[in-house]
Amino acid sequence: MNPAISMAIPLFLGSAACQRGGAKDTIDFVSAREGMVKTQIAGRDVRDPRVLEAMRTVPRHEFVPEELRDSAYSDRPLSIGHGQTISQPYIVAFMTEHLVPKPTDRVLEVGTGSGYQAAVLAKLVKEAYSIEIVEALAKRATADLRRFGFNNVHVRHGDGYQGWPEVAPFDAIIVTCAPAKIPQPLQQQLKEGGRMVIPVGDLGAQKLYLLEKRDGVMEQRAILPVAFVPMTGEAEHHSHNKDR
C-alpha cells in the first residue's frame, strides 16, 4: 500500500496464499490475530466495534510474503517487495476508524500495496476502489483479493494523484503514501460531508491529516505523527510547492 517505512517510536508506521501447515498453524494465526486486536489496537485507542471486527477477521498473514508470515501479527510494517511495506496493524485500524466507514459507502484508496487495507475496507463499506502505481503489486493484490472473496474491491494500476474520476465522488478517501501537499483532484472527488485521511510532508516530518468537506470547504486537522513512503508519480512534480 505504498505504506510507511520503519522508523523509531513514537512515529506510527504505515505503507500476498493459503496458509501453510495444518490445523495447529491455523489456530496459531487466529490466536495471534486476536492478540493483535486486543493489545495493539483495542488496547490503544481504536474503539469502533466494526473496525475491530474487520481487523479480527481479515487474515493479515495471507497478505505478506510466506517467509514473513510468522511476523504477520507483530506491531510493525513488513516488506512486501518493490520497496514497499504492509502497514503496521495499528495504523491500518486507526486510519480506517477515522474514515467512519458506513455499509453504504464508496471509498477510494490510493496505494493498494498488498491489498490488506482494501480487504479491511471491504468488510466495512459497499465498494472500495484502490489504485496502485507499482504494476506487480496491483496484479498480486487483485489476485489475492479475488481469491479470498473480496469482490467489492476494484483495483487499478495507475497514478493515484489524479484519483479515479470516472467513478467519483467518494464518501471517503484513504491515502497510504505521503505527498508534499494534499492533491487537489482528491479533494474534488470527495463528496460533501465526506472524510479523507492522508499523510502529508517529508519523511521525518510527516503528519496524518483528517479532512472533512463542509459546504464545499475542506476542514483539516493533524491527528498523528507518521512515517510513510513518499507518493510517487505526478505528486513528485508538485513537491516543490508544499503549501497545503
Secondary structure, DSSP 8 states (H G I E B T S, - for coil): --------TTSEE-------S-HHHHHHHHHHHHHIIIIIITTTT---HHHHHHHHHS-GGGGS-GGGGGGTTSSS-EEEETTEEE--HHHHHHHHHHH---TT-EEEEE--TTSHHHHHHHTTSSEEEEEESSHHHHHHHHHHHHHTT-TTEEEEES-GGG--GGG--EEEEEE-SB-SS--HHHHHTEEEEEEEEEEESSTTSEEEEEEEEETTEEEEEEEEEEE--B--GGGGGGTT----
